[in-house]
Amino acid sequence: MPKWPKFPVTSIGSWPRPDWLLRATKKKQKDLPELEDRATLMAIEAQEQAGADIVVDGEQRRDNFFSYVADRLDGVKLMSMAELLDHVDDKSAFEAMLNALDVPAFAIKNPVVTGKIAPRRSLAMDDYRFLREHTKKPVKVTLPGPYLLSRSTYVHSLTSSAYATREQMSDDFVTILHDELKALAAAGVEVVQFDEPVLTEIVFAGKSKTHTFM
């Protein structure tokens, strides 16, 4: 392991994507992989120039910090909020939330488990290898945490045919993430960060019968 300063400097993970990358992603341009590489190199360069001790790839290949798993896991489908409107427990509350976001329902997408989940390909190994090839500094790989994935992808009417409960589905997410962690560690990743931004709801929201999968 490298010798780090007592308080190493690193990025949380995601970087803003350039406008040209956002447009190419939306249009699914043929040169998208090359543009993702270019944006990732820009993120790496910016971190190195700023003196970061641990470098990330900026998650430039991900449409979202967790919804990208729909492209890498079997059993997960990316669905728009408009498609999901009829599947939420409290439709009126869900519509109010969407109105508050001031974004068209068809423009927001969420990964939903519709079958047994299994890795189609690694969640982050390709991203890590590119990052490792283009920096000599210690690197960090970011992954969505198991609670985030379980909380956001379980929609009972769409998921229950594969998993009767969210807890059953969570077990599979934990296994997949555990295997991913072991593979990344074996490949030489210095730091793996699991993102759990919605864990605060356990402390501050408590159990709610009106919450949505979001």
DOLUMMAR-874302 format. One record per residue: residue number from 1; residue in three letters; x, y, z of N, C-alpha, C in turn. Coordinates in Angstrom, 3 decimals, decimal comma, padded with zeros to 6 digits. Layout:
<nodes>
i_aa_n.east_n.north_n.up_ca.east_ca.north_ca.up_c.east_c.north_c.up
NUM_ala_X_Y_Z_X_Y_Z_X_Y_Z
...
</nodes>
This chain:
<nodes>
i_aa_n.east_n.north_n.up_ca.east_ca.north_ca.up_c.east_c.north_c.up
1_met_000,840_-001,197_000,000_000,000_000,000_000,000_000,880_001,254_000,000
2_pro_000,444_002,310_-000,690_001,231_003,544_-000,720_001,212_004,235_000,639
3_lys_002,212_005,058_000,873_002,254_005,839_002,098_001,517_007,142_001,842
4_trp_000,371_007,299_002,489_-000,456_008,473_002,268_-000,250_009,491_003,381
5_pro_-000,602_010,737_003,093_-000,611_011,729_004,174_-001,678_011,362_005,199
6_lys_-001,586_011,964_006,371_-002,518_011,640_007,453_-003,959_011,902_007,038
7_phe_-004,173_012,964_006,266_-005,515_013,291_005,785_-005,473_013,404_004,264
8_pro_-005,538_012,271_003,569_-005,434_012,300_002,109_-006,607_013,031_001,453
9_val_-006,305_013,744_000,392_-007,320_014,505_-000,339_-007,835_013,659_-001,499
10_thr_-009,162_013,588_-001,623_-009,772_012,844_-002,727_-011,116_013,460_-003,063
11_ser_-011,649_013,084_-004,209_-012,977_013,529_-004,617_-014,013_012,546_-004,077
12_ile_-015,230_013,024_-003,877_-016,303_012,126_-003,459_-016,503_011,051_-004,515
13_gly_-016,391_011,417_-005,791_-016,544_010,413_-006,849_-016,957_011,007_-008,174
14_ser_-018,197_011,514_-008,240_-018,711_011,983_-009,525_-018,278_013,415_-009,809
15_trp_-018,004_013,658_-011,105_-017,680_014,993_-011,593_-018,764_015,419_-012,570
16_pro_-019,008_016,724_-012,696_-019,953_017,175_-013,733_-019,472_016,721_-015,108
17_arg_-020,417_016,260_-015,917_-020,049_015,839_-017,268_-020,134_017,025_-018,224
18_pro_-019,187_017,138_-019,152_-019,230_018,251_-020,112_-020,514_018,208_-020,940
19_asp_-020,923_019,371_-021,431_-022,147_019,448_-022,242_-022,085_018,515_-023,439
20_trp_-020,916_018,452_-024,085_-020,792_017,617_-025,278_-020,926_016,132_-024,953
21_leu_-020,555_015,750_-023,728_-020,727_014,351_-023,335_-022,191_014,063_-023,007
22_leu_-022,855_015,003_-022,365_-024,273_014,833_-022,059_-025,089_014,682_-023,342
23_arg_-024,777_015,518_-024,325_-025,508_015,437_-025,598_-025,247_014,105_-026,299
24_ala_-023,991_013,684_-026,296_-023,635_012,421_-026,953_-024,282_011,231_-026,246
25_thr_-024,364_011,297_-024,920_-024,994_010,222_-024,149_-026,481_010,142_-024,462
26_lys_-027,123_011,292_-024,529_-028,565_011,335_-024,819_-028,863_010,790_-026,211
27_lys_-027,989_011,112_-027,164_-028,203_010,674_-028,549_-027,621_009,287_-028,829
28_lys_-026,884_008,744_-027,848_-026,225_007,446_-028,001_-025,344_007,418_-029,264
29_gln_-024,491_008,434_-029,353_-023,625_008,573_-030,524_-022,642_007,401_-030,630
30_lys_-022,253_007,105_-031,856_-021,332_006,004_-032,095_-019,971_006,242_-031,451
31_asp_-019,579_007,516_-031,357_-018,267_007,828_-030,779_-018,336_008,053_-029,271
32_leu_-019,431_007,620_-028,626_-019,597_007,847_-027,191_-018,446_007,276_-026,360
33_pro_-017,973_006,049_-026,613_-016,846_005,534_-025,808_-015,616_006,428_-025,863
34_glu_-015,306_006,966_-027,040_-014,144_007,844_-027,170_-014,348_009,146_-026,395
35_leu_-015,570_009,660_-026,427_-015,870_010,881_-025,694_-015,827_010,646_-024,186
36_glu_-016,274_009,478_-023,745_-016,189_009,136_-022,324_-014,733_009,055_-021,880
37_asp_-013,890_008,477_-022,718_-012,463_008,431_-022,411_-011,900_009,841_-022,272
38_arg_-012,251_010,703_-023,203_-011,754_012,085_-023,202_-012,184_012,808_-021,928
39_ala_-013,448_012,661_-021,552_-013,949_013,322_-020,347_-013,274_012,771_-019,094
40_thr_-013,024_011,459_-019,077_-012,355_010,845_-017,933_-010,928_011,367_-017,798
41_leu_-010,228_011,491_-018,906_-008,865_012,026_-018,878_-008,850_013,462_-018,367
42_met_-009,856_014,232_-018,738_-009,955_015,610_-018,238_-010,147_015,625_-016,724
43_ala_-010,980_014,711_-016,217_-011,216_014,643_-014,773_-009,946_014,236_-014,031
44_ile_-009,227_013,259_-014,582_-007,977_012,815_-013,967_-006,968_013,954_-013,923
45_glu_-006,831_014,638_-015,057_-005,866_015,741_-015,132_-006,194_016,836_-014,129
46_ala_-007,466_017,168_-013,992_-007,866_018,222_-013,061_-007,516_017,842_-011,625
47_gln_-007,730_016,586_-011,265_-007,415_016,132_-009,906_-005,910_016,155_-009,647
48_glu_-005,145_015,715_-010,620_-003,693_015,691_-010,445_-003,132_017,106_-010,336
49_gln_-003,658_018,022_-011,148_-003,204_019,407_-011,080_-003,571_020,052_-009,751
50_ala_-004,700_019,620_-009,181_-005,140_020,166_-007,894_-004,397_019,542_-006,714
51_gly_-003,647_018,462_-006,976_-002,873_017,829_-005,922_-003,609_016,767_-005,132
52_ala_-004,658_016,205_-005,698_-005,385_015,143_-005,006_-004,472_013,959_-004,745
53_asp_-004,594_013,352_-003,574_-003,760_012,200_-003,221_-004,319_010,898_-003,781
54_ile_-005,649_010,802_-003,886_-006,324_009,604_-004,396_-007,240_010,051_-005,531
55_val_-007,092_009,418_-006,691_-007,775_009,881_-007,904_-008,954_008,966_-008,245
56_val_-010,038_009,575_-008,741_-011,203_008,840_-009,227_-011,362_009,106_-010,720
57_asp_-012,230_008,342_-011,366_-012,432_008,552_-012,809_-013,537_009,555_-013,104
58_gly_-014,178_010,060_-012,062_-015,214_011,056_-012,245_-016,562_010,495_-012,665
59_glu_-016,653_009,161_-012,791_-017,910_008,491_-013,173_-018,470_009,048_-014,482
60_gln_-017,572_009,358_-015,415_-017,990_009,959_-016,676_-018,718_008,979_-017,595
61_arg_-018,600_007,696_-017,319_-019,275_006,688_-018,153_-020,662_006,323_-017,624
62_arg_-021,057_006,927_-016,535_-022,323_006,577_-015,893_-023,366_007,653_-016,146
63_asp_-024,539_007,254_-016,583_-025,602_008,224_-016,796_-026,093_008,778_-015,468
64_asn_-025,847_008,038_-014,402_-026,285_008,410_-013,069_-025,421_007,602_-012,103
65_phe_-025,264_008,076_-010,873_-024,338_007,402_-009,975_-024,788_006,008_-009,562
66_phe_-026,065_005,644_-009,849_-026,470_004,266_-009,563_-027,327_003,636_-010,658
67_ser_-028,006_004,448_-011,479_-028,889_003,852_-012,487_-028,124_003,136_-013,592
68_tyr_-026,831_003,410_-013,707_-026,027_002,750_-014,733_-025,988_001,229_-014,555
69_val_-026,355_000,741_-013,380_-026,316_-000,711_-013,148_-027,287_-001,451_-014,064
70_ala_-028,278_-000,722_-014,607_-029,228_-001,370_-015,529_-028,525_-001,899_-016,771
71_asp_-027,401_-001,280_-017,121_-026,633_-001,731_-018,286_-025,687_-002,883_-017,943
72_arg_-025,495_-003,143_-016,664_-024,463_-004,100_-016,265_-025,000_-005,292_-015,482
73_leu_-026,282_-005,249_-015,142_-026,889_-006,358_-014,415_-028,093_-006,888_-015,171
74_asp_-028,207_-008,196_-015,274_-029,436_-008,802_-015,774_-030,517_-008,644_-014,714
75_gly_-031,767_-008,564_-015,157_-032,879_-008,455_-014,223_-033,204_-007,044_-013,802
76_val_-032,498_-006,056_-014,367_-032,736_-004,656_-014,016_-033,105_-003,881_-015,282
77_lys_-034,185_-003,129_-015,200_-034,675_-002,370_-016,352_-034,756_-000,894_-016,003
78_leu_-034,283_-000,037_-016,893_-034,364_001,405_-016,690_-035,734_001,884_-017,164
79_met_-036,498_002,492_-016,241_-037,865_002,921_-016,557_-038,046_004,388_-016,203
80_ser_-038,861_005,070_-016,999_-039,134_006,485_-016,728_-040,152_006,611_-015,597
81_met_-040,179_007,801_-014,993_-041,157_008,052_-013,936_-042,580_007,947_-014,481
82_ala_-042,765_008,307_-015,739_-044,089_008,184_-016,348_-044,532_006,722_-016,397
83_glu_-043,613_005,833_-016,703_-043,925_004,405_-016,757_-044,228_003,846_-015,367
84_leu_-043,606_004,440_-014,358_-043,734_003,909_-013,000_-044,898_004,503_-012,219
85_leu_-045,517_005,509_-012,786_-046,552_006,238_-012,052_-047,670_005,331_-011,555
86_asp_-048,053_004,352_-012,333_-049,152_003,470_-011,957_-048,735_002,368_-010,981
87_his_-047,456_002,332_-010,637_-046,967_001,252_-009,786_-046,600_001,707_-008,372
88_val_-046,712_003,000_-008,098_-046,345_003,495_-006,767_-047,517_003,347_-005,808
89_asp_-047,204_003,296_-004,504_-048,236_003,102_-003,489_-049,158_004,315_-003,372
90_asp_-048,557_005,507_-003,421_-049,317_006,744_-003,252_-049,121_007,591_-004,497
91_lys_-050,020_007,426_-005,455_-049,860_008,093_-006,750_-049,902_009,615_-006,628
92_ser_-050,801_010,141_-005,816_-050,933_011,598_-005,688_-049,682_012,217_-005,073
93_ala_-049,132_011,547_-004,046_-047,909_012,057_-003,419_-046,735_011,993_-004,393
94_phe_-046,713_010,931_-005,191_-045,646_010,774_-006,171_-045,733_011,865_-007,240
95_glu_-046,948_012,155_-007,706_-047,135_013,214_-008,689_-046,721_014,570_-008,116
96_ala_-047,032_014,796_-006,841_-046,650_016,056_-006,199_-045,137_016,190_-006,132
97_met_-044,448_015,086_-005,845_-042,988_015,106_-005,792_-042,405_015,425_-007,158
98_leu_-042,958_014,811_-008,205_-042,476_015,070_-009,560_-042,722_016,530_-009,948
99_asn_-043,863_017,080_-009,568_-044,148_018,486_-009,861_-043,166_019,408_-009,147
100_ala_-042,792_019,028_-007,930_-041,833_019,833_-007,168_-040,462_019,818_-007,822
101_leu_-040,117_018,693_-008,460_-038,823_018,598_-009,144_-038,798_019,435_-010,408
102_asp_-039,962_019,755_-010,940_-040,090_020,588_-012,141_-039,329_019,988_-013,329
103_val_-039,417_018,679_-013,452_-038,806_017,962_-014,572_-039,854_017,021_-015,144
104_pro_-040,004_016,952_-016,466_-041,007_016,050_-017,047_-040,803_014,614_-016,592
105_ala_-041,896_013,920_-016,300_-041,814_012,555_-015,784_-041,104_011,611_-016,749
106_phe_-041,198_011,895_-018,031_-040,549_011,011_-019,002_-039,044_011,231_-019,048
107_ala_-038,572_012,334_-018,451_-037,149_012,669_-018,529_-036,335_012,065_-017,387
108_ile_-036,999_011,604_-016,349_-036,302_011,011_-015,204_-036,462_009,500_-015,267
109_lys_-035,344_008,796_-015,165_-035,401_007,338_-015,233_-034,809_006,711_-013,982
110_asn_-035,327_005,543_-013,656_-034,908_004,842_-012,448_-034,750_003,356_-012,766
111_pro_-033,699_002,719_-012,265_-033,557_001,279_-012,484_-034,537_000,505_-011,609
112_val_-035,186_-000,466_-012,191_-036,174_-001,277_-011,467_-035,854_-002,751_-011,683
113_val_-035,878_-003,529_-010,616_-035,646_-004,965_-010,735_-036,929_-005,630_-011,228
114_thr_-036,810_-006,319_-012,354_-037,967_-007,009_-012,941_-037,727_-008,513_-013,068
115_gly_-036,555_-008,984_-012,648_-036,229_-010,407_-012,695_-035,077_-010,689_-011,755
116_lys_-034,634_-011,917_-011,700_-033,495_-012,256_-010,848_-032,255_-011,498_-011,310
117_ile_-031,582_-010,836_-010,379_-030,417_-010,038_-010,749_-029,159_-010,896_-010,774
118_ala_-028,322_-010,627_-011,767_-027,054_-011,331_-011,924_-026,130_-010,456_-012,755
119_pro_-024,825_-010,515_-012,504_-023,900_-009,668_-013,262_-023,875_-010,032_-014,745
120_arg_-024,080_-009,029_-015,594_-023,891_-009,182_-017,028_-022,425_-008,907_-017,361
121_arg_-021,864_-007,934_-016,668_-020,441_-007,631_-016,701_-020,103_-006,891_-015,421
122_ser_-018,841_-006,698_-015,171_-018,414_-006,048_-013,937_-019,006_-004,651_-013,816
123_leu_-019,332_-004,253_-012,606_-019,869_-002,927_-012,375_-018,829_-001,828_-012,541
124_ala_-017,549_-002,163_-012,320_-016,542_-001,091_-012,313_-015,154_-001,504_-012,784
125_met_-014,932_-002,760_-013,125_-013,579_-003,193_-013,443_-013,007_-002,488_-014,673
126_asp_-013,797_-002,330_-015,722_-013,303_-001,638_-016,920_-012,966_-000,190_-016,607
127_asp_-013,797_000,452_-015,801_-013,533_001,836_-015,401_-012,228_001,915_-014,625
128_tyr_-012,016_000,968_-013,726_-010,793_000,949_-012,933_-009,551_000,776_-013,813
129_arg_-009,605_-000,143_-014,746_-008,435_-000,408_-015,592_-008,037_000,812_-016,402
130_phe_-009,022_001,534_-016,921_-008,703_002,756_-017,663_-008,073_003,785_-016,740
131_leu_-008,628_003,931_-015,546_-008,099_004,878_-014,571_-006,669_004,522_-014,201
132_arg_-006,414_003,257_-013,947_-005,081_002,820_-013,552_-004,044_003,081_-014,644
133_glu_-004,472_002,945_-015,890_-003,555_003,156_-017,008_-003,146_004,613_-017,175
134_his_-003,935_005,530_-016,597_-003,702_006,948_-016,885_-003,354_007,788_-015,659
135_thr_-003,010_007,141_-014,567_-002,490_007,878_-013,414_-001,528_006,986_-012,642
136_lys_-000,545_007,603_-012,021_000,398_006,875_-011,180_000,033_007,010_-009,698
137_lys_-001,020_007,740_-009,428_-001,439_007,949_-008,051_-002,353_006,812_-007,583
138_pro_-002,515_006,651_-006,284_-003,508_005,694_-005,783_-004,887_006,051_-006,323
139_val_-005,716_005,051_-006,557_-007,022_005,308_-007,158_-008,145_004,790_-006,269
140_lys_-009,316_005,378_-006,498_-010,516_004,983_-005,765_-011,610_004,653_-006,768
141_val_-012,314_003,569_-006,515_-013,462_003,171_-007,336_-014,719_003,350_-006,506
142_thr_-015,742_003,931_-007,108_-016,997_004,161_-006,395_-018,076_003,205_-006,874
143_leu_-018,885_002,739_-005,937_-019,979_001,815_-006,237_-021,218_002,217_-005,443
144_pro_-022,403_002,023_-006,012_-023,617_002,252_-005,221_-023,723_001,200_-004,127
145_gly_-024,146_001,620_-002,945_-024,235_000,695_-001,820_-025,462_-000,201_-001,906
146_pro_-025,489_-001,265_-001,120_-026,602_-002,218_-001,177_-027,929_-001,641_-000,716
147_tyr_-027,907_-000,739_000,273_-029,174_-000,157_000,719_-029,745_000,754_-000,361
148_leu_-028,896_001,568_-000,967_-029,341_002,446_-002,049_-029,982_001,636_-003,177
149_leu_-029,299_000,587_-003,602_-029,819_-000,226_-004,696_-031,118_-000,922_-004,308
150_ser_-031,167_-001,461_-003,121_-032,373_-002,168_-002,688_-033,543_-001,210_-002,495
151_arg_-033,261_-000,040_-001,991_-034,304_000,959_-001,720_-034,891_001,518_-003,007
152_ser_-034,033_001,685_-004,011_-034,459_002,405_-005,213_-034,977_001,497_-006,323
153_thr_-034,669_000,217_-006,283_-035,009_-000,649_-007,420_-036,183_-001,581_-007,157
154_tyr_-036,671_-001,617_-005,923_-037,768_-002,532_-005,608_-039,112_-001,829_-005,762
155_val_-039,879_-002,252_-006,742_-041,247_-001,781_-006,954_-042,121_-003,037_-006,920
156_his_-042,920_-003,173_-005,889_-043,555_-004,457_-005,593_-044,260_-005,079_-006,795
157_ser_-045,073_-004,318_-007,484_-045,849_-004,895_-008,585_-044,978_-005,355_-009,747
158_leu_-043,771_-004,823_-009,835_-042,858_-005,195_-010,925_-041,781_-006,174_-010,478
159_thr_-041,482_-006,181_-009,188_-040,348_-006,956_-008,676_-040,763_-008,248_-007,988
160_ser_-041,975_-008,301_-007,454_-042,365_-009,407_-006,576_-042,400_-010,765_-007,276
161_ser_-042,509_-010,789_-008,591_-042,482_-012,081_-009,289_-041,103_-012,729_-009,197
162_ala_-040,080_-011,905_-009,012_-038,710_-012,415_-008,862_-038,288_-012,470_-007,399
163_tyr_-038,734_-011,487_-006,608_-038,378_-011,418_-005,189_-039,624_-011,041_-004,398
164_ala_-040,032_-011,900_-003,519_-041,241_-011,646_-002,733_-041,075_-010,457_-001,801
165_thr_-039,847_-010,236_-001,336_-039,585_-009,123_-000,423_-038,324_-008,391_-000,852
166_arg_-038,222_-007,158_-000,396_-037,026_-006,368_-000,679_-035,795_-007,000_-000,023
167_glu_-036,009_-007,633_001,134_-034,884_-008,258_001,834_-034,268_-009,391_001,014
168_gln_-035,096_-010,182_000,353_-034,586_-011,258_-000,505_-033,735_-010,686_-001,638
169_met_-034,222_-009,612_-002,243_-033,469_-008,963_-003,307_-032,168_-008,369_-002,770
170_ser_-032,222_-007,820_-001,573_-031,034_-007,216_-000,966_-029,913_-008,231_-000,813
171_asp_-030,268_-009,467_-000,464_-029,250_-010,504_-000,316_-028,460_-010,686_-001,607
172_asp_-029,153_-010,641_-002,755_-028,461_-010,806_-004,032_-027,589_-009,592_-004,353
173_phe_-028,079_-008,392_-004,025_-027,262_-007,193_-004,243_-025,995_-007,240_-003,386
174_val_-026,128_-007,669_-002,145_-024,963_-007,759_-001,260_-023,945_-008,751_-001,819
175_thr_-024,417_-009,886_-002,314_-023,514_-010,886_-002,900_-022,786_-010,325_-004,109
176_ile_-023,509_-009,655_-004,988_-022,902_-009,077_-006,192_-021,856_-008,031_-005,823
177_leu_-022,186_-007,149_-004,886_-021,249_-006,109_-004,482_-020,047_-006,693_-003,746
178_his_-020,280_-007,728_-002,957_-019,175_-008,381_-002,250_-018,192_-009,006_-003,238
179_asp_-018,718_-009,676_-004,252_-017,858_-010,280_-005,270_-017,105_-009,199_-006,057
180_glu_-017,780_-008,094_-006,327_-017,144_-006,984_-007,046_-016,006_-006,399_-006,212
181_leu_-016,254_-006,234_-004,934_-015,232_-005,696_-004,034_-014,004_-006,588_-004,006
182_lys_-014,220_-007,885_-003,892_-013,085_-008,817_-003,854_-012,287_-008,765_-005,161
183_ala_-012,983_-008,682_-006,295_-012,301_-008,636_-007,587_-011,495_-007,352_-007,731
184_leu_-012,056_-006,234_-007,299_-011,344_-004,957_-007,384_-010,119_-004,949_-006,478
185_ala_-010,279_-005,485_-005,273_-009,143_-005,555_-004,353_-008,028_-006,424_-004,931
186_ala_-008,407_-007,554_-005,522_-007,411_-008,448_-006,120_-006,705_-007,790_-007,293
187_ala_-007,416_-006,886_-007,989_-006,827_-006,196_-009,138_-005,904_-005,058_-008,725
188_gly_-005,958_-004,673_-007,443_-005,036_-003,651_-006,960_-005,643_-002,312_-006,607
189_val_-006,961_-002,218_-006,548_-007,602_-000,950_-006,180_-007,267_-000,606_-004,729
190_glu_-006,820_000,629_-004,503_-006,463_001,024_-003,142_-007,684_001,333_-002,279
191_val_-008,695_001,973_-002,874_-009,871_002,387_-002,101_-011,128_002,066_-002,901
192_val_-012,126_001,498_-002,222_-013,451_001,321_-002,813_-014,438_002,065_-001,924
193_gln_-015,217_002,932_-002,542_-016,195_003,746_-001,813_-017,605_003,284_-002,166
194_phe_-018,392_002,951_-001,157_-019,788_002,590_-001,373_-020,665_003,804_-001,054
195_asp_-021,459_004,219_-002,012_-022,314_005,394_-001,841_-023,660_004,992_-001,238
196_glu_-024,013_005,626_-000,134_-025,289_005,354_000,540_-025,964_006,677_000,925
197_pro_-026,352_007,496_-000,057_-026,902_008,819_000,276_-028,279_008,803_000,925
198_val_-029,012_007,681_000,821_-030,363_007,671_001,392_-030,431_006,968_002,742
199_leu_-029,305_006,598_003,300_-029,321_005,989_004,630_-029,856_006,951_005,687
200_thr_-029,781_008,246_005,404_-030,270_009,232_006,375_-031,751_009,055_006,659
201_glu_-032,496_008,470_005,709_-033,934_008,314_005,934_-034,212_007,382_007,106
202_ile_-033,310_006,455_007,370_-033,497_005,542_008,491_-033,478_006,323_009,805
203_val_-032,601_007,328_009,869_-032,446_008,111_011,089_-033,515_009,197_011,183
204_phe_-033,750_009,904_010,074_-034,586_011,100_010,135_-036,039_010,890_009,720
205_ala_-036,291_009,913_008,845_-037,659_009,726_008,360_-038,407_008,639_009,110
206_gly_-037,682_007,641_009,582_-038,343_006,535_010,234_-039,120_005,704_009,229
207_lys_-039,917_004,799_009,719_-040,712_003,957_008,822_-041,930_004,732_008,339
208_ser_-042,105_004,753_007,024_-043,220_005,493_006,451_-044,004_004,614_005,494
209_lys_-045,325_004,703_005,566_-046,169_003,915_004,655_-046,416_004,655_003,341
210_thr_-046,031_005,922_003,283_-046,347_006,714_002,101_-045,123_006,966_001,221
211_his_-043,976_006,456_001,611_-042,797_006,754_000,799_-042,847_006,026_-000,548
212_thr_-042,117_006,570_-001,487_-041,972_005,939_-002,793_-040,648_005,195_-002,825
213_phe_-040,434_004,448_-003,870_-039,162_003,733_-004,004_-038,005_004,703_-004,144
214_met_-038,274_005,972_-004,507_-037,218_006,970_-004,599_-036,801_007,440_-003,209
</nodes>
